């Protein structure tokens, strides 16, 4: 595991001008988090306080606190007597992630269906329509962003703060994977249909159907991810 100077230097691009003023720790944490989620800071890469502090032109104190927060979020790992590394991503980690994601997304859909409103149904429908437009244009980056938005709206509608925090960690973990399964030929069209099933269940206040649709959606994503990882 080696620290790549070029990757650490890229951290500077994640700091918005003026963000350090009065909120140094938050700005450093946000910059490092986004760099990890984007893959700029790669799995198992060393995160050295002094090097990061020098690169970002801050003291070591906010960097140390940022590393602690990222460790709490599961994005970094403290090693005994050696320092901190970006959390690795093994095949076992990815399999565990999708098992958890399936059940949490299912629960979010169930709770959302119980509390569903016309505004929620419209918000989900509008996102799915934008996804359809991005699919037609072949804009995979925009499609992936809207897909995350769909699931964020659903989890927020669950009105369960604990579930929301757990799913945010899941979202972060999913973002660390190299490519979205939406790039698989035919998958974007499948996702639109799967989202429609979830929306219909939420609109009907059918909690069982909403949970089942969300779980099926996640199982299909896991199946495609495994095929990608195993090359089958």
N, C-alpha and C positions, 0 to 999 in steps of 0.2 A: 504494500500500500504506500503510494508516494503522493506527495503534494505536488500538483502541477502548477507552476508559477503562472502560466497563461490563464488557467481556469480561475485562480484566485484573483488575478488582475481583472477578470471579467466581472467580478462582484461590483466594481465601481459603476457599471452601467445600470445596476439595479437600484442605485440610490438617486431618488428624485432631487433636483436642486432645491435646497432649503429645508429638506426633510430632517436634517440632523439638529436643527435649531430647537432646543427644548424637548426633544424626544429621541435622543441618540439611541438608546437601547431598542426602542420600538423600530426605528428606521433600520438599524443593523440587523435585527431579527427578521424583519420583513424582507430585506434584501437577500439574506442568506437563505431564507425559506424558499423564495421564488427561484433562486439559483439552483437549489436542490431539486425542486419540483420540475424545473425545465431541463434538468440533467447536466447543467453547466458544472455543478459540483457533483461529480460522479459517485456512485455507491462505493464505499470502502476508502474513499479519499480522506487523507488526513486534513483536519481543520485545526491549524495552529494559531493560538491566540495572537502571538506577536506578529506573525505574518499578515493575518487578516487586519489587525489594528493598523499596521503600517500601510497596507493597501488602501484602507478606507479613511486613513488619517484621523483616527479616533484613539482614545486610550484603550487599554486592555480590559477595563472594567465592563463597559457595555458589551464587548465581544464575549467576555466570560459569561455574562448574564444571558446573552443571545444563545450561546451554546447550551446553557442549562435549559432554556425554554424549548429549544429544538429537540433536546434529549427527551423532555417531557412529552413532546408531540410525537415521538417515535421516528423523527427524521435524522437524528444523530445518536451515536452510541459512545459512551465514555468507556475507555478501556483501562484496565488496572495499571496504574503507574506509567501510562504511556501517553494519554491524551484522548482526543475525541476524533471520531471518524464519521463520515456520512454513513447512515445506516445501510448495510448491504441489502440486496434483494435476491434471495435464492428462489429456486422453483418452489420449495416448501412454503416460503413466505407468500408467494403469489397465490398458491393454492389456498392457503389459510385466509388470505385477503378476500378471495371470491366467496368462500364459504360464509364468512362474516357478512360480506356485502349483500349476499342474497337474502339473508335473514333480516338484516337491518333495513334494507330497501323495502322488503315485504312488509315489515312492521310500519314503516313510514307511510306506505300506500294505504295500509289498513286504517291507520289513525286519520290520514287525510280524508279518506272516504267518509269516515264518521263525522268529520267536521266540514266536509266539502261545501263550497258555496259556488254560486254562479261566477263570481270573480275568479276563483281558483280554476274552475273549468276553462274559463276564457283565457287565463294566463297560460295554462298548459297547452291549450289549443293554438294560441298565437305562437308560442315557442315552436311547436311541432310544425306549424306552417312555415316558419322561417327556416327550420331545418330542411323542409322539402325544397325550398327555394335554393338553399346552399347546395343541396344534393344535385339539383338540376344544373347548377353552375359549376359543379365539381370543386367547390371551395371546402376542402376537408378541414382546414383549420377553423373556419367559422362554424362549420357543422359540429365539430368537437366542442367548441365553446358553448354553443346553444344546447348541446346534449347535457353538459354539466349544469347549465341553467335550469333545464327541465327537472333534474333531480334535486337541485337546491330548492326550487319552488315547492316541490313535493315534500321535502323534509321540513321546510319551514312551516308548511301547512299542518304538519303533525302536531305542532304546538307542544313538543316535548324537548326541553332544553338538553337533557342528557342524550337523547337519541340524536339530536342535532350535532352535538359535539363529537359523538362517536362517528357519525357519518361524515363530518368534516375531515376527520383523520383518515377515513377510508378514501375520501375524494383525493386527499393529498397523496396517499399511497398509489392510487390509480394513475394520477398525473405523472408519477415517476416512471411508469412503464414506457418503454421506448416509443411505441406507436399505438394509436387508437385502433381498436378492432373495426371501427367504422370504415377503415380503408380496405377491408376485405371485400372483394367483389360481391355485390348484392346485399351486403350487410346494412347499408344505409336505408334501403327500402324496407328491410325487415324491421329495423328499429322504429321507423315511422309507424308501421302497423302495430308493433308491440306497444308503443306509446299510446296509440289510439285505443287499444284494449284497456290500458290503465285509465285513460281519461274517461272512457265510457263507464267503467266501474265506479270511478269517483263521482261522476255526474249522477249515477243511479244510487249513490250512497250504499253501494254493495261492498262492504268491507272484505268479505271472503274473496270475492272476485278480484278486487283491487290487489290484495295481497298475493293471490295466485298469479295474476298477470305480471306483477313486479318481480316475483321470484322466477318465473319462467324467462323473463327478460334477462335477468342476471345469470341464469344458468346457461343461456345461449351465449352470452358474452364470455363466460368462463370456458365454455367448449371451444370457442374460436381462439381464445387466448392460449389454451393448451395446445391446439393444433399449430399455432404460430411458434410457440416455444419448443415444441418437440419436432417441428419440421414435418408434420404428417398432414 
